[in-house]
Amino acid sequence: MLLEIDGREVRTEADVHLLLARALDFGPYYGANLDALWDRLSRDAPRPVAVVWTDWQVSESNLGARRFERICCLLRAVEAEDREASHEELFTFELR
Protein backbone atom coordinates (compact mmCIF):
# COMPACT_ATOMS: atom_id res chain seq x y z
CA MET A 1 0.00 0.00 0.00
CA LEU A 2 1.25 3.45 -0.89
CA LEU A 3 0.27 6.08 1.64
CA GLU A 4 1.02 9.63 0.59
CA ILE A 5 0.98 12.39 3.18
CA ASP A 6 0.49 15.73 1.46
CA GLY A 7 2.52 18.11 3.57
CA ARG A 8 0.31 21.00 2.58
CA GLU A 9 -2.55 19.32 4.48
CA VAL A 10 -0.60 18.87 7.72
CA ARG A 11 -0.95 21.81 10.07
CA THR A 12 -0.89 19.99 13.41
CA GLU A 13 0.29 16.68 14.82
CA ALA A 14 -3.38 15.69 15.06
CA ASP A 15 -3.56 15.98 11.26
CA VAL A 16 -0.76 13.42 10.92
CA HIS A 17 -2.54 11.01 13.28
CA LEU A 18 -5.85 11.47 11.47
CA LEU A 19 -4.33 10.84 8.03
CA LEU A 20 -2.48 7.70 9.15
CA ALA A 21 -5.38 6.38 11.24
CA ARG A 22 -7.82 6.71 8.34
CA ALA A 23 -5.51 5.21 5.74
CA LEU A 24 -4.43 2.28 7.92
CA ASP A 25 -7.80 1.75 9.62
CA PHE A 26 -6.60 2.14 13.21
CA GLY A 27 -10.16 2.06 14.48
CA PRO A 28 -12.00 4.09 17.11
CA TYR A 29 -9.69 3.29 20.03
CA TYR A 30 -6.50 4.69 18.52
CA GLY A 31 -4.86 7.01 21.06
CA ALA A 32 -3.63 9.58 18.51
CA ASN A 33 -0.26 10.15 20.18
CA LEU A 34 3.26 9.07 19.30
CA ASP A 35 3.26 6.07 21.65
CA ALA A 36 0.02 4.80 20.13
CA LEU A 37 1.36 5.46 16.64
CA TRP A 38 4.47 3.40 17.39
CA ASP A 39 2.34 0.54 18.70
CA ARG A 40 0.04 0.49 15.69
CA LEU A 41 2.76 0.90 13.05
CA SER A 42 5.25 -1.51 14.56
CA ARG A 43 2.76 -4.24 15.45
CA ASP A 44 -0.60 -3.90 13.72
CA ALA A 45 -0.27 -2.11 10.39
CA PRO A 46 -0.44 -4.46 7.43
CA ARG A 47 2.67 -4.78 5.29
CA PRO A 48 3.84 -3.70 2.84
CA VAL A 49 3.18 -0.04 3.42
CA ALA A 50 5.18 2.80 1.92
CA VAL A 51 4.67 6.21 3.51
CA VAL A 52 5.73 9.06 1.23
CA TRP A 53 5.54 12.55 2.73
CA THR A 54 5.41 15.12 -0.06
CA ASP A 55 5.87 18.85 0.46
CA TRP A 56 7.27 17.95 3.87
CA GLN A 57 8.87 21.37 4.26
CA VAL A 58 5.38 22.88 4.62
CA SER A 59 4.58 20.38 7.39
CA GLU A 60 7.88 21.08 9.12
CA SER A 61 7.08 24.78 9.10
CA ASN A 62 3.55 24.23 10.42
CA LEU A 63 4.50 21.68 13.09
CA GLY A 64 7.81 23.20 14.10
CA ALA A 65 11.14 21.51 13.41
CA ARG A 66 11.30 19.65 16.72
CA ARG A 67 7.83 18.06 16.51
CA PHE A 68 8.28 17.26 12.82
CA GLU A 69 11.58 15.52 13.56
CA ARG A 70 10.03 13.46 16.38
CA ILE A 71 7.38 12.16 13.99
CA CYS A 72 9.95 11.42 11.28
CA CYS A 73 12.23 9.66 13.78
CA LEU A 74 9.36 7.40 14.78
CA LEU A 75 8.56 6.54 11.16
CA ARG A 76 12.25 5.85 10.47
CA ALA A 77 12.45 3.65 13.57
CA VAL A 78 9.52 1.54 12.35
CA GLU A 79 11.25 1.21 8.99
CA ALA A 80 14.54 0.21 10.66
CA GLU A 81 12.84 -2.35 12.88
CA ASP A 82 11.29 -4.05 9.84
CA ARG A 83 14.61 -4.11 7.99
CA GLU A 84 16.49 -5.48 11.00
CA ALA A 85 13.89 -8.23 11.41
CA SER A 86 14.36 -9.11 7.71
CA HIS A 87 10.65 -9.07 7.00
CA GLU A 88 9.77 -9.84 3.40
CA GLU A 89 7.13 -7.12 3.32
CA LEU A 90 8.27 -3.86 4.86
CA PHE A 91 7.16 -0.54 6.20
CA THR A 92 9.10 2.18 4.40
CA PHE A 93 9.24 5.94 4.83
CA GLU A 94 10.43 8.65 2.48
CA LEU A 95 10.43 12.44 2.41
CA ARG A 96 9.92 14.00 -1.01
Biopython code that builds the backbone (N, CA, C, O; Angstrom):
import numpy as np
from Bio.PDB.StructureBuilder import StructureBuilder

atoms = [
    (1, "MET", "N", (0.838, -1.165, 0.000)),
    (1, "MET", "CA", (0.000, 0.000, 0.000)),
    (1, "MET", "C", (0.889, 1.236, 0.000)),
    (1, "MET", "O", (1.841, 1.333, 0.774)),
    (2, "LEU", "N", (0.568, 2.163, -0.865)),
    (2, "LEU", "CA", (1.254, 3.451, -0.895)),
    (2, "LEU", "C", (0.396, 4.452, -0.156)),
    (2, "LEU", "O", (-0.773, 4.649, -0.490)),
    (3, "LEU", "N", (0.974, 5.081, 0.844)),
    (3, "LEU", "CA", (0.274, 6.085, 1.644)),
    (3, "LEU", "C", (1.014, 7.401, 1.494)),
    (3, "LEU", "O", (2.123, 7.560, 2.002)),
    (4, "GLU", "N", (0.401, 8.336, 0.799)),
    (4, "GLU", "CA", (1.025, 9.633, 0.590)),
    (4, "GLU", "C", (0.460, 10.650, 1.570)),
    (4, "GLU", "O", (-0.752, 10.850, 1.657)),
    (5, "ILE", "N", (1.360, 11.283, 2.300)),
    (5, "ILE", "CA", (0.984, 12.388, 3.178)),
    (5, "ILE", "C", (1.315, 13.667, 2.427)),
    (5, "ILE", "O", (2.477, 13.936, 2.122)),
    (6, "ASP", "N", (0.297, 14.448, 2.133)),
    (6, "ASP", "CA", (0.489, 15.732, 1.457)),
    (6, "ASP", "C", (0.823, 16.753, 2.534)),
    (6, "ASP", "O", (-0.033, 17.127, 3.335)),
    (7, "GLY", "N", (2.053, 17.191, 2.547)),
    (7, "GLY", "CA", (2.524, 18.112, 3.568)),
    (7, "GLY", "C", (1.754, 19.408, 3.651)),
    (7, "GLY", "O", (1.752, 20.068, 4.690)),
    (8, "ARG", "N", (1.102, 19.778, 2.570)),
    (8, "ARG", "CA", (0.306, 21.003, 2.576)),
    (8, "ARG", "C", (-0.965, 20.843, 3.410)),
    (8, "ARG", "O", (-1.592, 21.833, 3.787)),
    (9, "GLU", "N", (-1.345, 19.591, 3.699)),
    (9, "GLU", "CA", (-2.549, 19.316, 4.484)),
    (9, "GLU", "C", (-2.254, 19.126, 5.977)),
    (9, "GLU", "O", (-3.174, 18.982, 6.782)),
    (10, "VAL", "N", (-0.989, 19.125, 6.332)),
    (10, "VAL", "CA", (-0.595, 18.871, 7.721)),
    (10, "VAL", "C", (-0.270, 20.193, 8.408)),
    (10, "VAL", "O", (0.741, 20.836, 8.123)),
    (11, "ARG", "N", (-1.154, 20.575, 9.316)),
    (11, "ARG", "CA", (-0.948, 21.811, 10.074)),
    (11, "ARG", "C", (-0.625, 21.533, 11.540)),
    (11, "ARG", "O", (0.020, 22.336, 12.215)),
    (12, "THR", "N", (-1.091, 20.374, 12.017)),
    (12, "THR", "CA", (-0.892, 19.990, 13.410)),
    (12, "THR", "C", (-0.510, 18.513, 13.478)),
    (12, "THR", "O", (-0.669, 17.773, 12.507)),
    (13, "GLU", "N", (-0.007, 18.098, 14.634)),
    (13, "GLU", "CA", (0.288, 16.679, 14.822)),
    (13, "GLU", "C", (-0.987, 15.851, 14.710)),
    (13, "GLU", "O", (-0.955, 14.723, 14.216)),
    (14, "ALA", "N", (-2.101, 16.400, 15.161)),
    (14, "ALA", "CA", (-3.382, 15.694, 15.061)),
    (14, "ALA", "C", (-3.718, 15.368, 13.605)),
    (14, "ALA", "O", (-4.316, 14.330, 13.322)),
    (15, "ASP", "N", (-3.332, 16.256, 12.679)),
    (15, "ASP", "CA", (-3.559, 15.984, 11.257)),
    (15, "ASP", "C", (-2.796, 14.744, 10.808)),
    (15, "ASP", "O", (-3.323, 13.934, 10.045)),
    (16, "VAL", "N", (-1.571, 14.591, 11.271)),
    (16, "VAL", "CA", (-0.765, 13.417, 10.919)),
    (16, "VAL", "C", (-1.457, 12.152, 11.429)),
    (16, "VAL", "O", (-1.611, 11.178, 10.693)),
    (17, "HIS", "N", (-1.870, 12.181, 12.694)),
    (17, "HIS", "CA", (-2.536, 11.015, 13.275)),
    (17, "HIS", "C", (-3.820, 10.681, 12.519)),
    (17, "HIS", "O", (-4.094, 9.512, 12.247)),
    (18, "LEU", "N", (-4.591, 11.683, 12.186)),
    (18, "LEU", "CA", (-5.847, 11.467, 11.472)),
    (18, "LEU", "C", (-5.604, 10.846, 10.100)),
    (18, "LEU", "O", (-6.286, 9.893, 9.721)),
    (19, "LEU", "N", (-4.643, 11.375, 9.357)),
    (19, "LEU", "CA", (-4.332, 10.838, 8.034)),
    (19, "LEU", "C", (-3.894, 9.377, 8.104)),
    (19, "LEU", "O", (-4.376, 8.541, 7.341)),
    (20, "LEU", "N", (-2.977, 9.076, 9.024)),
    (20, "LEU", "CA", (-2.484, 7.702, 9.148)),
    (20, "LEU", "C", (-3.566, 6.758, 9.668)),
    (20, "LEU", "O", (-3.706, 5.637, 9.178)),
    (21, "ALA", "N", (-4.325, 7.210, 10.653)),
    (21, "ALA", "CA", (-5.379, 6.375, 11.236)),
    (21, "ALA", "C", (-6.443, 6.023, 10.204)),
    (21, "ALA", "O", (-6.915, 4.886, 10.155)),
    (22, "ARG", "N", (-6.815, 6.983, 9.392)),
    (22, "ARG", "CA", (-7.816, 6.708, 8.342)),
    (22, "ARG", "C", (-7.269, 5.742, 7.301)),
    (22, "ARG", "O", (-7.922, 4.759, 6.948)),
    (23, "ALA", "N", (-6.085, 6.025, 6.819)),
    (23, "ALA", "CA", (-5.511, 5.214, 5.738)),
    (23, "ALA", "C", (-5.229, 3.785, 6.176)),
    (23, "ALA", "O", (-5.384, 2.849, 5.391)),
    (24, "LEU", "N", (-4.814, 3.616, 7.433)),
    (24, "LEU", "CA", (-4.434, 2.284, 7.915)),
    (24, "LEU", "C", (-5.489, 1.655, 8.816)),
    (24, "LEU", "O", (-5.247, 0.620, 9.437)),
    (25, "ASP", "N", (-6.656, 2.281, 8.883)),
    (25, "ASP", "CA", (-7.798, 1.750, 9.618)),
    (25, "ASP", "C", (-7.444, 1.380, 11.059)),
    (25, "ASP", "O", (-7.588, 0.229, 11.470)),
    (26, "PHE", "N", (-6.981, 2.368, 11.816)),
    (26, "PHE", "CA", (-6.595, 2.144, 13.206)),
    (26, "PHE", "C", (-7.795, 1.946, 14.130)),
    (26, "PHE", "O", (-7.632, 1.478, 15.257)),
    (27, "GLY", "N", (-8.971, 2.289, 13.679)),
    (27, "GLY", "CA", (-10.163, 2.062, 14.476)),
    (27, "GLY", "C", (-10.427, 3.149, 15.501)),
    (27, "GLY", "O", (-9.637, 4.082, 15.647)),
    (28, "PRO", "N", (-11.547, 3.027, 16.213)),
    (28, "PRO", "CA", (-12.000, 4.094, 17.110)),
    (28, "PRO", "C", (-11.205, 4.228, 18.407)),
    (28, "PRO", "O", (-11.345, 5.233, 19.104)),
    (29, "TYR", "N", (-10.390, 3.259, 18.742)),
    (29, "TYR", "CA", (-9.690, 3.294, 20.026)),
    (29, "TYR", "C", (-8.233, 3.730, 19.908)),
    (29, "TYR", "O", (-7.468, 3.635, 20.867)),
    (30, "TYR", "N", (-7.860, 4.206, 18.729)),
    (30, "TYR", "CA", (-6.498, 4.689, 18.517)),
    (30, "TYR", "C", (-6.254, 5.919, 19.380)),
    (30, "TYR", "O", (-7.069, 6.841, 19.382)),
    (31, "GLY", "N", (-5.154, 5.946, 20.106)),
    (31, "GLY", "CA", (-4.863, 7.008, 21.061)),
    (31, "GLY", "C", (-4.399, 8.326, 20.483)),
    (31, "GLY", "O", (-4.360, 9.330, 21.194)),
    (32, "ALA", "N", (-4.043, 8.348, 19.197)),
    (32, "ALA", "CA", (-3.633, 9.578, 18.513)),
    (32, "ALA", "C", (-2.509, 10.317, 19.233)),
    (32, "ALA", "O", (-2.572, 11.531, 19.423)),
    (33, "ASN", "N", (-1.485, 9.572, 19.628)),
    (33, "ASN", "CA", (-0.265, 10.153, 20.183)),
    (33, "ASN", "C", (0.901, 9.322, 19.655)),
    (33, "ASN", "O", (0.683, 8.281, 19.034)),
    (34, "LEU", "N", (2.113, 9.757, 19.889)),
    (34, "LEU", "CA", (3.264, 9.065, 19.298)),
    (34, "LEU", "C", (3.462, 7.657, 19.843)),
    (34, "LEU", "O", (3.902, 6.772, 19.109)),
    (35, "ASP", "N", (3.147, 7.434, 21.106)),
    (35, "ASP", "CA", (3.256, 6.071, 21.653)),
    (35, "ASP", "C", (2.261, 5.135, 20.966)),
    (35, "ASP", "O", (2.604, 4.012, 20.596)),
    (36, "ALA", "N", (1.041, 5.604, 20.803)),
    (36, "ALA", "CA", (0.017, 4.797, 20.135)),
    (36, "ALA", "C", (0.387, 4.571, 18.670)),
    (36, "ALA", "O", (0.173, 3.485, 18.132)),
    (37, "LEU", "N", (0.940, 5.597, 18.031)),
    (37, "LEU", "CA", (1.361, 5.456, 16.641)),
    (37, "LEU", "C", (2.451, 4.399, 16.513)),
    (37, "LEU", "O", (2.406, 3.570, 15.604)),
    (38, "TRP", "N", (3.416, 4.421, 17.403)),
    (38, "TRP", "CA", (4.467, 3.402, 17.390)),
    (38, "TRP", "C", (3.854, 2.005, 17.525)),
    (38, "TRP", "O", (4.188, 1.097, 16.765)),
    (39, "ASP", "N", (2.966, 1.847, 18.490)),
    (39, "ASP", "CA", (2.342, 0.536, 18.703)),
    (39, "ASP", "C", (1.622, 0.052, 17.458)),
    (39, "ASP", "O", (1.795, -1.095, 17.048)),
    (40, "ARG", "N", (0.827, 0.905, 16.859)),
    (40, "ARG", "CA", (0.044, 0.492, 15.692)),
    (40, "ARG", "C", (0.938, 0.213, 14.489)),
    (40, "ARG", "O", (0.755, -0.792, 13.803)),
    (41, "LEU", "N", (1.905, 1.096, 14.226)),
    (41, "LEU", "CA", (2.756, 0.899, 13.051)),
    (41, "LEU", "C", (3.707, -0.270, 13.207)),
    (41, "LEU", "O", (3.944, -1.006, 12.249)),
    (42, "SER", "N", (4.249, -0.453, 14.386)),
    (42, "SER", "CA", (5.249, -1.511, 14.556)),
    (42, "SER", "C", (4.632, -2.884, 14.766)),
    (42, "SER", "O", (5.309, -3.896, 14.582)),
    (43, "ARG", "N", (3.356, -2.940, 15.148)),
    (43, "ARG", "CA", (2.763, -4.237, 15.453)),
    (43, "ARG", "C", (1.519, -4.591, 14.647)),
    (43, "ARG", "O", (1.290, -5.764, 14.351)),
    (44, "ASP", "N", (0.713, -3.593, 14.290)),
    (44, "ASP", "CA", (-0.597, -3.896, 13.717)),
    (44, "ASP", "C", (-0.777, -3.537, 12.254)),
    (44, "ASP", "O", (-1.601, -4.145, 11.571)),
    (45, "ALA", "N", (-0.040, -2.582, 11.764)),
    (45, "ALA", "CA", (-0.266, -2.111, 10.389)),
    (45, "ALA", "C", (0.119, -3.204, 9.397)),
    (45, "ALA", "O", (1.182, -3.815, 9.513)),
    (46, "PRO", "N", (-0.749, -3.444, 8.430)),
    (46, "PRO", "CA", (-0.437, -4.464, 7.428)),
    (46, "PRO", "C", (0.764, -4.051, 6.588)),
    (46, "PRO", "O", (0.997, -2.864, 6.358)),
    (47, "ARG", "N", (1.504, -5.019, 6.144)),
    (47, "ARG", "CA", (2.666, -4.777, 5.293)),
    (47, "ARG", "C", (2.366, -5.329, 3.912)),
    (47, "ARG", "O", (1.558, -6.254, 3.820)),
    (48, "PRO", "N", (2.935, -4.851, 2.868)),
    (48, "PRO", "CA", (3.836, -3.704, 2.841)),
    (48, "PRO", "C", (3.067, -2.394, 2.893)),
    (48, "PRO", "O", (1.923, -2.304, 2.448)),
    (49, "VAL", "N", (3.713, -1.398, 3.439)),
    (49, "VAL", "CA", (3.181, -0.042, 3.416)),
    (49, "VAL", "C", (4.345, 0.916, 3.201)),
    (49, "VAL", "O", (5.365, 0.850, 3.888)),
    (50, "ALA", "N", (4.168, 1.800, 2.238)),
    (50, "ALA", "CA", (5.179, 2.799, 1.922)),
    (50, "ALA", "C", (4.573, 4.172, 2.198)),
    (50, "ALA", "O", (3.623, 4.587, 1.534)),
    (51, "VAL", "N", (5.130, 4.866, 3.179)),
    (51, "VAL", "CA", (4.675, 6.213, 3.508)),
    (51, "VAL", "C", (5.599, 7.191, 2.800)),
    (51, "VAL", "O", (6.813, 7.186, 3.002)),
    (52, "VAL", "N", (4.994, 8.031, 1.966)),
    (52, "VAL", "CA", (5.735, 9.059, 1.235)),
    (52, "VAL", "C", (5.145, 10.401, 1.644)),
    (52, "VAL", "O", (3.965, 10.671, 1.423)),
    (53, "TRP", "N", (5.984, 11.235, 2.243)),
    (53, "TRP", "CA", (5.544, 12.546, 2.733)),
    (53, "TRP", "C", (6.016, 13.585, 1.732)),
    (53, "TRP", "O", (7.202, 13.910, 1.677)),
    (54, "THR", "N", (5.082, 14.110, 0.937)),
    (54, "THR", "CA", (5.413, 15.121, -0.062)),
    (54, "THR", "C", (5.245, 16.510, 0.543)),
    (54, "THR", "O", (4.520, 16.691, 1.521)),
    (55, "ASP", "N", (5.910, 17.466, -0.040)),
    (55, "ASP", "CA", (5.868, 18.846, 0.460)),
    (55, "ASP", "C", (6.083, 18.891, 1.972)),
    (55, "ASP", "O", (5.412, 19.633, 2.689)),
    (56, "TRP", "N", (7.021, 18.089, 2.432)),
    (56, "TRP", "CA", (7.273, 17.949, 3.868)),
    (56, "TRP", "C", (7.765, 19.245, 4.501)),
    (56, "TRP", "O", (7.589, 19.456, 5.701)),
    (57, "GLN", "N", (8.374, 20.105, 3.711)),
    (57, "GLN", "CA", (8.868, 21.371, 4.261)),
    (57, "GLN", "C", (7.720, 22.230, 4.796)),
    (57, "GLN", "O", (7.888, 22.956, 5.776)),
    (58, "VAL", "N", (6.559, 22.146, 4.154)),
    (58, "VAL", "CA", (5.383, 22.875, 4.617)),
    (58, "VAL", "C", (4.951, 22.335, 5.979)),
    (58, "VAL", "O", (4.641, 23.103, 6.890)),
    (59, "SER", "N", (4.933, 21.001, 6.108)),
    (59, "SER", "CA", (4.584, 20.382, 7.392)),
    (59, "SER", "C", (5.574, 20.759, 8.474)),
    (59, "SER", "O", (5.183, 21.070, 9.599)),
    (60, "GLU", "N", (6.847, 20.733, 8.142)),
    (60, "GLU", "CA", (7.878, 21.083, 9.121)),
    (60, "GLU", "C", (7.670, 22.510, 9.621)),
    (60, "GLU", "O", (7.816, 22.786, 10.812)),
    (61, "SER", "N", (7.335, 23.396, 8.722)),
    (61, "SER", "CA", (7.083, 24.785, 9.104)),
    (61, "SER", "C", (5.845, 24.890, 10.002)),
    (61, "SER", "O", (5.860, 25.605, 11.004)),
    (62, "ASN", "N", (4.788, 24.185, 9.643)),
    (62, "ASN", "CA", (3.550, 24.229, 10.422)),
    (62, "ASN", "C", (3.695, 23.579, 11.795)),
    (62, "ASN", "O", (3.204, 24.106, 12.793)),
    (63, "LEU", "N", (4.366, 22.442, 11.840)),
    (63, "LEU", "CA", (4.502, 21.683, 13.087)),
    (63, "LEU", "C", (5.610, 22.219, 13.989)),
    (63, "LEU", "O", (5.559, 22.057, 15.208)),
    (64, "GLY", "N", (6.594, 22.848, 13.393)),
    (64, "GLY", "CA", (7.808, 23.196, 14.103)),
    (64, "GLY", "C", (8.827, 22.091, 13.878)),
    (64, "GLY", "O", (8.473, 20.914, 13.812)),
    (65, "ALA", "N", (10.083, 22.470, 13.761)),
    (65, "ALA", "CA", (11.138, 21.511, 13.414)),
    (65, "ALA", "C", (11.241, 20.370, 14.417)),
    (65, "ALA", "O", (11.431, 19.218, 14.027)),
    (66, "ARG", "N", (11.120, 20.675, 15.690)),
    (66, "ARG", "CA", (11.296, 19.646, 16.718)),
    (66, "ARG", "C", (10.192, 18.582, 16.656)),
    (66, "ARG", "O", (10.479, 17.385, 16.684)),
    (67, "ARG", "N", (8.948, 19.017, 16.574)),
    (67, "ARG", "CA", (7.827, 18.063, 16.514)),
    (67, "ARG", "C", (7.878, 17.258, 15.223)),
    (67, "ARG", "O", (7.656, 16.047, 15.228)),
    (68, "PHE", "N", (8.172, 17.941, 14.112)),
    (68, "PHE", "CA", (8.279, 17.258, 12.825)),
    (68, "PHE", "C", (9.347, 16.171, 12.890)),
    (68, "PHE", "O", (9.134, 15.054, 12.419)),
    (69, "GLU", "N", (10.491, 16.501, 13.473)),
    (69, "GLU", "CA", (11.582, 15.521, 13.563)),
    (69, "GLU", "C", (11.208, 14.340, 14.448)),
    (69, "GLU", "O", (11.596, 13.210, 14.154)),
    (70, "ARG", "N", (10.471, 14.575, 15.515)),
    (70, "ARG", "CA", (10.029, 13.464, 16.382)),
    (70, "ARG", "C", (9.151, 12.487, 15.608)),
    (70, "ARG", "O", (9.286, 11.272, 15.749)),
    (71, "ILE", "N", (8.252, 13.027, 14.790)),
    (71, "ILE", "CA", (7.380, 12.164, 13.991)),
    (71, "ILE", "C", (8.210, 11.390, 12.965)),
    (71, "ILE", "O", (8.036, 10.182, 12.805)),
    (72, "CYS", "N", (9.101, 12.081, 12.277)),
    (72, "CYS", "CA", (9.951, 11.421, 11.280)),
    (72, "CYS", "C", (10.844, 10.362, 11.911)),
    (72, "CYS", "O", (11.037, 9.293, 11.332)),
    (73, "CYS", "N", (11.388, 10.642, 13.082)),
    (73, "CYS", "CA", (12.227, 9.658, 13.777)),
    (73, "CYS", "C", (11.439, 8.393, 14.083)),
    (73, "CYS", "O", (11.954, 7.284, 13.942)),
    (74, "LEU", "N", (10.209, 8.560, 14.496)),
    (74, "LEU", "CA", (9.361, 7.399, 14.782)),
    (74, "LEU", "C", (9.137, 6.586, 13.504)),
    (74, "LEU", "O", (9.268, 5.362, 13.516)),
    (75, "LEU", "N", (8.803, 7.257, 12.417)),
    (75, "LEU", "CA", (8.564, 6.545, 11.157)),
    (75, "LEU", "C", (9.833, 5.849, 10.673)),
    (75, "LEU", "O", (9.767, 4.737, 10.149)),
    (76, "ARG", "N", (10.977, 6.487, 10.844)),
    (76, "ARG", "CA", (12.254, 5.851, 10.467)),
    (76, "ARG", "C", (12.562, 4.657, 11.363)),
    (76, "ARG", "O", (13.118, 3.661, 10.902)),
    (77, "ALA", "N", (12.205, 4.752, 12.633)),
    (77, "ALA", "CA", (12.450, 3.645, 13.567)),
    (77, "ALA", "C", (11.601, 2.431, 13.211)),
    (77, "ALA", "O", (12.069, 1.297, 13.314)),
    (78, "VAL", "N", (10.368, 2.656, 12.798)),
    (78, "VAL", "CA", (9.516, 1.539, 12.352)),
    (78, "VAL", "C", (10.142, 0.891, 11.122)),
    (78, "VAL", "O", (10.209, -0.334, 11.021)),
    (79, "GLU", "N", (10.599, 1.721, 10.191)),
    (79, "GLU", "CA", (11.251, 1.207, 8.990)),
    (79, "GLU", "C", (12.492, 0.385, 9.356)),
    (79, "GLU", "O", (12.692, -0.710, 8.830)),
    (80, "ALA", "N", (13.316, 0.912, 10.252)),
    (80, "ALA", "CA", (14.541, 0.212, 10.661)),
    (80, "ALA", "C", (14.231, -1.106, 11.350)),
    (80, "ALA", "O", (14.913, -2.105, 11.122)),
    (81, "GLU", "N", (13.211, -1.113, 12.186)),
    (81, "GLU", "CA", (12.837, -2.347, 12.881)),
    (81, "GLU", "C", (12.439, -3.435, 11.882)),
    (81, "GLU", "O", (12.829, -4.592, 12.038)),
    (82, "ASP", "N", (11.672, -3.073, 10.868)),
    (82, "ASP", "CA", (11.288, -4.046, 9.841)),
    (82, "ASP", "C", (12.506, -4.571, 9.092)),
    (82, "ASP", "O", (12.620, -5.772, 8.848)),
    (83, "ARG", "N", (13.409, -3.676, 8.730)),
    (83, "ARG", "CA", (14.610, -4.106, 7.986)),
    (83, "ARG", "C", (15.493, -5.024, 8.840)),
    (83, "ARG", "O", (16.003, -6.033, 8.354)),
    (84, "GLU", "N", (15.667, -4.664, 10.110)),
    (84, "GLU", "CA", (16.495, -5.481, 11.002)),
    (84, "GLU", "C", (15.889, -6.863, 11.230)),
    (84, "GLU", "O", (16.616, -7.839, 11.418)),
    (85, "ALA", "N", (14.568, -6.946, 11.213)),
    (85, "ALA", "CA", (13.894, -8.228, 11.408)),
    (85, "ALA", "C", (13.836, -9.039, 10.110)),
    (85, "ALA", "O", (13.363, -10.175, 10.102)),
    (86, "SER", "N", (14.319, -8.451, 9.022)),
    (86, "SER", "CA", (14.363, -9.106, 7.714)),
    (86, "SER", "C", (12.991, -9.570, 7.239)),
    (86, "SER", "O", (12.852, -10.636, 6.640)),
    (87, "HIS", "N", (11.985, -8.752, 7.515)),
    (87, "HIS", "CA", (10.651, -9.072, 7.002)),
    (87, "HIS", "C", (10.658, -9.010, 5.482)),
    (87, "HIS", "O", (11.358, -8.190, 4.888)),
    (88, "GLU", "N", (9.878, -9.878, 4.860)),
    (88, "GLU", "CA", (9.770, -9.839, 3.404)),
    (88, "GLU", "C", (9.013, -8.609, 2.953)),
    (88, "GLU", "O", (9.404, -7.955, 1.986)),
    (89, "GLU", "N", (7.934, -8.291, 3.644)),
    (89, "GLU", "CA", (7.132, -7.119, 3.321)),
    (89, "GLU", "C", (7.391, -6.071, 4.387)),
    (89, "GLU", "O", (7.275, -6.344, 5.582)),
    (90, "LEU", "N", (7.744, -4.868, 3.948)),
    (90, "LEU", "CA", (8.265, -3.858, 4.857)),
    (90, "LEU", "C", (7.384, -2.621, 4.966)),
    (90, "LEU", "O", (6.548, -2.340, 4.107)),
    (91, "PHE", "N", (7.602, -1.904, 6.044)),
    (91, "PHE", "CA", (7.158, -0.537, 6.199)),
    (91, "PHE", "C", (8.315, 0.328, 5.734)),
    (91, "PHE", "O", (9.447, 0.146, 6.184)),
    (92, "THR", "N", (8.046, 1.258, 4.844)),
    (92, "THR", "CA", (9.096, 2.180, 4.396)),
    (92, "THR", "C", (8.598, 3.612, 4.534)),
    (92, "THR", "O", (7.395, 3.870, 4.548)),
    (93, "PHE", "N", (9.546, 4.533, 4.637)),
    (93, "PHE", "CA", (9.237, 5.937, 4.834)),
    (93, "PHE", "C", (10.179, 6.779, 3.997)),
    (93, "PHE", "O", (11.382, 6.524, 3.948)),
    (94, "GLU", "N", (9.621, 7.787, 3.338)),
    (94, "GLU", "CA", (10.433, 8.648, 2.477)),
    (94, "GLU", "C", (9.876, 10.081, 2.509)),
    (94, "GLU", "O", (8.664, 10.295, 2.491)),
    (95, "LEU", "N", (10.777, 11.030, 2.557)),
    (95, "LEU", "CA", (10.426, 12.444, 2.409)),
    (95, "LEU", "C", (10.690, 12.841, 0.970)),
    (95, "LEU", "O", (11.748, 12.543, 0.415)),
    (96, "ARG", "N", (9.716, 13.519, 0.368)),
    (96, "ARG", "CA", (9.917, 14.004, -1.014)),
    (96, "ARG", "C", (9.602, 15.467, -1.101)),
    (96, "ARG", "O", (9.709, 16.058, -2.176)),
]
sb = StructureBuilder()
sb.init_structure("model")
sb.init_model(0)
sb.init_chain("A")
sb.init_seg("    ")
for serial, (resi, resn, name, xyz) in enumerate(atoms, 1):
    if name == "N":
        sb.init_residue(resn, " ", resi, " ")
    sb.init_atom(name, np.array(xyz, "f"), 0.0, 1.0, " ", f" {name:<3s}", serial, name[0])
structure = sb.get_structure()
